[in-house]
Structure formats: structure tokens, C-alpha cells
């Protein structure tokens, strides 16, 4: 149980394009979803926390107008990288959790590799 | 600012050797988790420790949470090639909506 699916797993696009990444909880409801960014050979850095039905909370230094997060249902959150540039190329990972069940671990997706040419 | 420093950053060993990875912080954490991540995949949870001084074993892996809940260690006995991967510690602090702060990571390579 507790499967989180990300789509697409890999995307290559031209500079200036906007890219949407989906994060779905397949067999549970996710009241909270987290979006992370990971550069090559580095650790995960939290970008934002999203709660179903409310605005996302962004970490310091993360541009909310650049990285649009929507969490409109208990099973889906999306991250849109607007007007992507080469420096946005990275591995983006989401995680999900149902906070109604008490102290639960985050369940991670398999990530999306974004390459901007 | 990284709150969790892992050492070593990179470790290359022969099959059968033992190793220890350290995760240190100046901050107190309510719980600490260890993950393993393979290239192109998300991290997979190995263990969660919540009590100072707690020791947990998972087959050949032994995890310890420091008495003051500021540090942790992961010891692998008789490493195997299948243990190869990026090991990440991650801490949660009370009052921060259970966000995780990930450590700097330790990349382990176990060779035949």
C-alpha cells in the first residue's frame, strides 16, 4: 500500500516552455503533499508543502510564481514550472501523507527528471 | 542552510566489509528517518527512530539515535553490492508541521 505515482518520469523541453508534473496517491488520500528538488549528486531540498484545498507554503528562496502548485483533490497535486530555463533542470520528487491518521511517514514518488534545453 | 551533515560523503568498499555512516546536527529532532535512494528513483524509507538512545536493526543494518536526539548513525555489516546507493538521513522537528530536513547524503558503492 501507500503508493505515490509521478508523471511524467522524464521530460525534455525547450527553454521558455511551461511544464506540469503530476503527483498522485494511488491507494490512499493525501491531505498533505510535499515537493522536493534534487540536483545531481546532492540531497533533497524541500520546495513547498501543499495541503488539499488551500494554498501551498513555499520554502524561503523558492519563487511561488515560478513553481505553481495546485492540490485540488485528496489524490492529486501538480507542480507547474513556468517559463522553464536550463537552470530549472533538476530531479523533482513529490511525497504524500494522510495527516488524519496521526503520525505518518511521507510516501515518495519515483521522481521526474526535467531537462530544459 | 543544511541542518544535517552526513559523513562520509562518499564511500567505496569491497563486498563483506563493514561501514558506518554518521548524521550530525546542532538541532534536536523529534524523530529521524533513514532512506536509501537509487539513481532515477525516489527515496525508500528504511527506518524511523524517535527515542533518544534508540537502536533498531534491519537485517544487516543497525540504526542508532543519539541520546540527545541530535545525531544518528547507520552501521552496515558485511556489505553487499545490493547495498549500493545514496543513503539519506532526514529529521523532523516538533512544531514545523512535520516537514523533513534531509541530510547531505552519503553515496555508498560496494564492489565485488
Interface residues (C-beta under 8 A of the other chain):
Chain A: X4 X6 X32 X34 X36 X41 X42 X43 X44 X45 X46 X49 X91 X93 X95 X97 X99 X103 X105 X106 X108 X109 X110 X111 X113
Chain B: X2 X33 X40 X41 X42 X43 X44 X45 X48 X88 X90 X97 X98 X99 X100 X101 X102 X103 X104 X105 X107
